[in-house]
Amino acid sequence: MGGGIAHAFLLAGASVTVVEQSTEAAAAARARIEQSIDASLARGFAGDAETLRSALSVTAEPGEFASSELVIEAVPELLDLKLEALSTIEQIVADRAVIASNTSSIPLEQLAGALRLPSRFIGLHFFNPVPASALIEVVVCAQTDEALPELARSWVRALGKTPITVADAPGFASSRLGVALALEAIRMVEQGVASAADIDLAMELGYRHPTGPLRTTDIVGLDVRLGIAEQLQRDLGEHFAPPQLLRDMVAAGALGRKSGQGFYDWSDPAHPTSH
């Protein structure tokens, strides 16, 4: 997700710094982002590969954020990890810098507690895959400065995407609806109602969803879906309780596209096949 966000800002003409947890992770992230840039150029994006690469810095040193005007936290959906990341960012950036979280389910109110200046904090919830997605949720909490949402919407439009503005509620709009659909689809597989492929086709052809809920879950990551579902279960109740099948698949390492196996076999990413 972080690489996809970096890709989107690079294509919009921004200078981008990505901070990873180690030099090894930084090298891998640079390779992924450069591969993504090359793919965009191959699809006809009007840009120069060397110019885009020169606008990208990938490092393991958080201090590289010091001059940034906007820093987007995109660590995994774990409250303590996000609080630590946000606190570290604020210690480095100038007071004028905006800090955003890409959280998909954790209330911003909880995250704002890590900040000395919560008025410059906002949610920017991107969707996977970021380059192909047209939507970004702008999430506003009680502490957010009143001028910041419109500034954030202008950034979203500069990326060529469409903003929607959402109040700080569990799961916001997209995760709450998307996870509810995904969990029910997983229960249907668990109960033998239909195959993953047929459930997805029902939503793609019957409701014009571009991708069915189970293939989308594979793309997002089953572990990510599980973490969001558990957060929504705590905040909204038992109808968001994760199905046992989801827990079992995550425990077995079947995390979807990133592990090669999920509800689909991703050994050939261009042509995933349903089990």
C-alpha positions in Angstrom: 0.0 0.0 0.0 2.8 2.4 0.9 4.5 1.8 -2.5 1.2 2.4 -4.3 0.7 5.7 -2.5 4.3 6.7 -3.4 3.6 5.7 -7.0 0.5 7.9 -7.2 2.3 11.0 -5.8 5.3 10.5 -8.1 3.0 10.4 -11.2 1.4 13.6 -9.9 4.8 15.3 -10.0 5.6 15.3 -6.2 9.0 14.5 -4.7 8.4 11.4 -2.5 10.3 9.9 0.5 9.5 6.4 1.6 10.7 5.3 5.0 10.9 1.5 5.6 11.8 -0.5 8.6 15.2 -1.7 7.4 17.7 -1.2 4.5 16.6 -4.5 3.0 13.0 -3.5 3.1 13.9 -0.1 1.6 15.7 -1.8 -1.3 12.8 -4.1 -2.0 10.3 -1.1 -1.8 12.3 0.9 -4.3 12.4 -2.1 -6.7 8.6 -2.5 -6.4 7.9 1.2 -6.9 10.2 1.4 -9.9 8.6 -1.6 -11.4 5.2 0.0 -10.9 6.5 3.2 -12.6 7.7 1.2 -15.6 4.3 -0.4 -15.9 2.6 3.0 -15.9 4.9 4.2 -18.6 4.3 1.0 -20.6 0.5 1.7 -20.4 1.0 5.2 -21.9 1.6 7.5 -19.0 3.3 10.6 -20.4 6.4 10.9 -18.2 10.1 10.2 -18.1 11.4 7.2 -16.2 14.6 8.8 -15.0 12.8 12.0 -13.8 10.3 9.9 -11.8 13.0 7.8 -10.3 15.1 10.8 -9.3 12.0 12.2 -7.4 11.9 9.1 -5.3 14.0 8.5 -2.1 13.6 5.3 -0.2 15.4 4.9 3.1 15.3 3.3 6.6 15.9 6.7 8.3 12.8 8.4 9.6 14.8 11.7 9.8 14.5 11.9 6.1 10.9 13.2 6.7 12.2 16.4 8.2 11.4 18.7 5.3 8.2 17.0 4.2 5.0 19.0 3.9 2.8 15.9 4.1 3.6 12.5 5.7 1.2 9.6 5.3 1.4 6.8 7.8 0.8 3.5 6.1 2.0 0.8 8.6 -0.1 -2.3 9.2 -3.5 -2.0 10.9 -2.2 -2.4 14.5 -3.1 0.4 17.0 0.2 0.3 18.9 2.3 0.3 15.8 0.4 3.2 14.3 0.6 5.2 17.5 4.4 4.6 17.6 4.8 5.6 13.9 2.7 8.8 14.3 4.6 9.8 17.4 7.9 9.3 15.6 6.8 11.3 12.6 5.7 14.3 14.7 9.0 14.4 16.5 10.7 14.9 13.1 8.5 17.1 10.9 8.0 20.8 11.2 4.8 22.1 13.0 3.4 23.3 9.6 3.5 19.7 8.2 0.3 17.8 7.8 0.2 14.2 9.1 -2.2 11.7 7.7 -3.1 8.1 8.4 -4.1 5.5 5.8 -6.0 3.5 8.4 -9.0 1.7 7.1 -10.7 0.9 10.4 -9.1 2.5 13.5 -10.9 5.7 14.6 -8.8 8.8 14.1 -9.7 9.9 17.6 -7.6 7.1 19.0 -4.7 7.9 16.8 -4.8 11.6 17.4 -3.9 10.9 21.0 -0.3 10.2 19.9 0.1 13.7 18.6 1.1 17.0 20.2 -0.7 18.9 17.5 -3.8 16.9 16.5 -5.2 19.8 14.6 -2.9 19.0 11.6 -4.0 15.3 11.6 -6.4 13.8 9.0 -7.3 10.4 7.5 -6.4 9.7 3.8 -7.7 6.2 3.1 -6.3 4.8 -0.1 -7.6 1.7 -1.9 -5.6 -1.2 -3.3 -4.3 -1.2 -5.9 -3.7 2.5 -5.5 -2.7 3.4 -9.1 -5.9 1.9 -10.5 -8.3 3.0 -7.8 -10.3 6.2 -8.4 -11.3 6.8 -4.7 -9.7 8.2 -1.6 -11.6 8.7 1.7 -10.8 11.9 3.5 -11.6 11.2 7.1 -12.1 14.1 9.6 -11.9 13.8 13.3 -13.0 16.3 16.0 -9.5 17.8 16.4 -8.8 18.3 12.6 -8.4 22.0 11.7 -11.4 23.2 9.7 -9.3 24.3 6.7 -7.5 20.9 6.4 -10.3 18.8 4.7 -10.5 21.1 1.7 -6.7 21.1 1.4 -6.7 17.3 1.6 -9.5 17.1 -1.1 -7.3 19.3 -3.4 -4.4 16.9 -3.0 -6.7 14.0 -3.9 -7.9 15.7 -7.0 -4.3 16.5 -7.9 -3.6 12.8 -7.9 -6.4 12.3 -10.5 -8.7 10.7 -7.9 -12.1 11.5 -6.4 -12.4 12.4 -2.7 -15.3 11.6 -0.4 -15.4 13.1 3.0 -16.3 10.9 5.9 -16.8 11.5 9.6 -14.6 9.6 12.1 -16.7 6.5 12.6 -15.6 2.8 12.9 -14.7 1.5 9.4 -15.6 4.9 7.9 -17.8 4.2 4.8 -15.8 1.9 2.5 -14.3 -0.5 5.0 -17.6 -0.9 6.9 -19.5 -1.8 3.7 -16.7 -3.7 2.0 -15.8 -5.8 4.9 -19.5 -6.6 5.7 -19.8 -7.9 2.1 -16.5 -9.8 2.2 -17.3 -11.6 5.5 -20.7 -12.7 4.2 -19.1 -14.0 1.0 -16.5 -16.0 3.2 -19.3 -17.4 5.2 -21.0 -18.6 2.0 -17.8 -20.4 1.0 -17.6 -21.9 4.5 -21.2 -23.1 4.3 -20.8 -24.6 0.8 -23.3 -22.2 -0.8 -21.2 -21.7 -3.9 -17.6 -21.6 -5.0 -15.5 -18.4 -4.6 -15.5 -17.8 -8.3 -19.3 -18.1 -8.6 -19.9 -15.8 -5.6 -17.6 -13.3 -7.2 -19.4 -13.6 -10.6 -22.7 -13.0 -8.8 -21.5 -9.6 -7.7 -19.6 -8.8 -10.8 -22.4 -9.6 -13.3 -25.5 -9.2 -11.0 -24.4 -5.9 -9.3 -21.7 -4.7 -11.7 -18.9 -4.8 -9.1 -15.6 -4.6 -11.0 -14.1 -7.3 -8.8 -16.0 -9.8 -6.6 -15.6 -9.7 -2.8 -13.4 -12.8 -2.5 -10.9 -11.8 -5.2 -10.8 -8.3 -3.6 -10.1 -9.9 -0.3 -7.2 -11.8 -1.9 -5.9 -8.5 -3.3 -6.2 -6.6 -0.1 -4.8 -9.5 2.0 -6.7 -11.9 4.2 -4.7 -10.8 7.2 -5.6 -7.2 6.6 -9.3 -8.2 6.2 -9.1 -10.1 9.5 -7.5 -7.2 11.3 -10.2 -4.8 10.1 -13.0 -7.3 10.9 -11.7 -7.7 14.5 -11.5 -3.9 15.0 -15.1 -3.5 13.7 -16.3 -6.4 15.9 -14.9 -4.5 18.9 -16.4 -1.2 17.8 -19.7 -2.3 16.2 -20.7 -5.7 17.4 -20.8 -9.4 16.6 -22.1 -9.1 13.1 -18.5 -8.2 12.1 -17.1 -11.4 13.8 -14.6 -13.0 11.4 -15.7 -16.4 10.1 -13.5 -19.3 11.3 -12.5 -20.0 7.7 -10.9 -16.6 7.5 -9.0 -17.2 10.7 -7.9 -20.7 9.6 -6.6 -19.4 6.2 -4.6 -16.6 7.8 -3.1 -19.0 10.4 -2.1 -21.3 7.5 -0.4 -18.4 5.7 -2.9 -18.3 2.8 -3.0 -14.5 2.7 -4.1 -14.0 -0.9 -2.1 -12.5 -3.7 0.9 -11.6 -1.7 1.4 -15.2 -0.5 0.4 -16.8 -3.8 -2.7 -18.6 -2.2 -6.0 -17.4 -0.9 -9.5 -17.9 -2.3 -7.6 -18.0 -5.6 -4.3 -19.5 -6.8 -2.1 -16.5 -7.7 0.9 -18.5 -9.0 0.1 -16.7 -12.3 -0.9 -13.2 -11.1 -2.3 -12.3 -14.5 -4.7 -15.2 -14.5 -5.6 -16.2 -10.9 -7.7 -19.4 -10.6 -10.3 -20.2 -8.0 -9.9 -23.3 -5.9 
